[in-house]
Amino acid sequence: DVAALYGALPAGDVRFVLKDTLGSMFLIGRYLRWRRFWFIDRRNHRRAVSLYEQIAREIYSEDAIPVIFPEATTSSTGKLLPLHPGAFQLAVDAQVDVLPVAILGCWEVIAEEERVLKRTGVTIEVVFGHRLSSASRDRKELARACKNELLGCGAQEA
């Protein structure tokens, strides 16, 4: 998901919010830290909130562009998993827009349980939805709007 999306995003200080375990992987973690990606400990709510506050500051002070995966895990079927409203709190607090992006076909490439390539010659499609304003929306409303936009981009509901 990250590689496909990273290649499709416009230039800028794009940084992903990734689960903390990726940061501890030797080479991959080193590269991700060098790119200044953020690592979230989803098991610790206090730390997650603190991270979102840090990201909000960096959006304005460094023109950082955060990329968050609100499903919180990779689908093994390619179908859209429930979006966690907490992932949208950052946009609400920072009053920034959300750009929904559907990544179609990734699940065909990686065998999730084995973390290895299982197929080649698969087309991965990155589809950008319409920008969603976080103004006058709470995180649950924003999550619902994002889900509807992703379904309109071709994602299929689980």
C-alpha positions as CSV (number, residue, x, y, z in Angstrom):
1,D,0.0,0.0,0.0
2,V,2.7,2.5,1.0
3,A,4.8,2.0,-2.1
4,A,1.9,2.3,-4.5
5,L,0.5,5.3,-2.7
6,Y,3.9,7.0,-2.3
7,G,4.5,6.8,-6.1
8,A,1.1,8.3,-6.9
9,L,1.2,11.3,-4.5
10,P,2.3,14.7,-5.6
11,A,5.7,16.1,-4.5
12,G,5.8,17.6,-1.0
13,D,6.7,16.6,2.5
14,V,4.5,13.5,2.5
15,R,4.8,11.4,5.6
16,F,3.0,8.3,6.5
17,V,1.6,7.5,10.0
18,L,2.5,3.8,10.4
19,K,2.2,1.2,13.1
20,D,5.2,1.3,15.5
21,T,6.4,-2.2,14.7
22,L,7.5,-1.0,11.2
23,G,9.9,1.4,12.8
24,S,11.7,-1.4,14.6
25,M,12.4,-3.3,11.4
26,F,16.2,-3.0,10.6
27,L,16.5,-1.6,7.1
28,I,12.9,-0.7,6.4
29,G,12.6,1.1,9.8
30,R,15.8,3.0,9.3
31,Y,14.6,4.3,5.9
32,L,11.2,5.2,7.3
33,R,12.8,7.1,10.2
34,W,15.1,8.9,7.7
35,R,12.0,10.0,5.8
36,R,10.6,11.3,9.1
37,F,7.5,9.1,9.0
38,W,5.5,8.9,12.2
39,F,5.0,5.7,14.2
40,I,1.9,5.2,16.2
41,D,1.5,2.8,19.1
42,R,-2.2,1.9,18.8
43,R,-2.1,0.0,22.0
44,N,-1.4,3.2,24.0
45,H,-4.2,5.8,23.6
46,R,-2.3,8.5,25.4
47,R,0.8,8.2,23.2
48,A,-1.4,8.1,20.0
49,V,-3.2,11.3,21.1
50,S,0.2,12.9,21.8
51,L,1.5,11.9,18.3
52,Y,-1.6,13.4,16.6
53,E,-0.9,16.6,18.5
54,Q,2.7,16.6,17.3
55,I,1.6,15.9,13.7
56,A,-0.9,18.8,13.9
57,R,1.9,21.1,14.9
58,E,4.1,19.8,12.0
59,I,1.4,20.3,9.5
60,Y,1.6,24.0,10.1
61,S,5.2,24.5,11.1
62,E,6.8,22.3,8.4
63,D,4.1,22.0,5.8
64,A,4.0,18.2,6.5
65,I,1.4,16.2,4.7
66,P,0.2,13.3,6.8
67,V,-1.1,10.0,5.3
68,I,-3.1,7.9,7.6
69,F,-4.6,4.4,6.9
70,P,-7.9,4.6,8.9
71,E,-8.6,0.8,8.5
72,A,-5.6,0.2,10.8
73,T,-4.7,-3.0,9.1
74,T,-4.4,-4.5,5.6
75,S,-7.3,-6.3,4.2
76,S,-6.6,-9.9,3.2
77,T,-9.5,-9.9,0.7
78,G,-9.1,-6.4,-0.8
79,K,-12.5,-5.3,0.6
80,L,-12.8,-2.1,2.6
81,L,-12.6,-2.7,6.3
82,P,-14.3,-0.5,8.9
83,L,-12.7,3.0,9.2
84,H,-11.7,3.9,12.7
85,P,-13.1,7.4,13.5
86,G,-10.1,8.1,15.8
87,A,-7.9,8.3,12.7
88,F,-10.0,11.4,11.6
89,Q,-9.5,13.3,14.8
90,L,-6.3,14.8,13.6
91,A,-8.0,16.4,10.6
92,V,-10.8,17.7,12.8
93,D,-8.4,19.2,15.4
94,A,-6.1,20.7,12.8
95,Q,-9.0,21.8,10.6
96,V,-7.4,20.3,7.5
97,D,-9.1,18.6,4.5
98,V,-9.1,14.9,4.0
99,L,-8.3,13.4,0.6
100,P,-9.7,9.8,0.4
101,V,-7.6,7.4,-1.7
102,A,-8.5,3.9,-2.7
103,I,-5.7,1.5,-3.4
104,L,-7.1,-1.3,-5.5
105,G,-5.3,-4.6,-6.2
106,C,-2.6,-4.6,-3.5
107,W,-4.2,-7.5,-1.7
108,E,-3.5,-9.7,-4.8
109,V,0.2,-9.1,-4.6
110,I,1.0,-9.9,-0.9
111,A,0.2,-13.0,1.0
112,E,-0.7,-11.3,4.3
113,E,-0.1,-14.3,6.5
114,E,3.3,-14.9,4.9
115,R,4.4,-11.4,4.1
116,V,5.8,-12.5,0.8
117,L,5.0,-11.8,-2.8
118,K,2.4,-14.3,-4.1
119,R,1.7,-12.9,-7.6
120,T,3.3,-10.9,-10.3
121,G,1.7,-9.1,-13.2
122,V,-1.0,-7.6,-11.0
123,T,-2.3,-4.0,-11.7
124,I,-2.5,-1.8,-8.7
125,E,-4.7,1.2,-9.1
126,V,-4.6,4.3,-7.0
127,V,-7.9,6.3,-7.2
128,F,-8.2,9.7,-5.6
129,G,-11.6,10.7,-4.3
130,H,-13.0,14.2,-3.7
131,R,-11.4,16.4,-1.0
132,L,-13.5,16.4,2.2
133,S,-13.6,19.4,4.5
134,S,-13.3,18.7,8.2
135,A,-15.0,22.0,9.0
136,S,-18.2,21.5,11.0
137,R,-17.8,17.7,11.0
138,D,-16.9,15.5,13.9
139,R,-14.6,12.5,13.4
140,K,-17.5,10.1,13.0
141,E,-19.2,12.2,10.3
142,L,-15.8,12.6,8.5
143,A,-15.2,8.8,8.7
144,R,-18.7,8.1,7.2
145,A,-18.1,10.7,4.4
146,C,-14.7,9.1,3.7
147,K,-16.1,5.6,3.5
148,N,-18.8,6.8,1.0
149,E,-16.1,8.4,-1.1
150,L,-13.9,5.3,-1.1
151,L,-16.9,3.2,-2.1
152,G,-17.4,5.7,-5.0
153,C,-13.8,5.2,-6.0
154,G,-14.3,1.5,-6.5
155,A,-13.5,0.0,-3.1
156,Q,-15.8,-2.8,-2.1
157,E,-17.3,-3.1,1.4
158,A,-16.4,-6.2,3.4
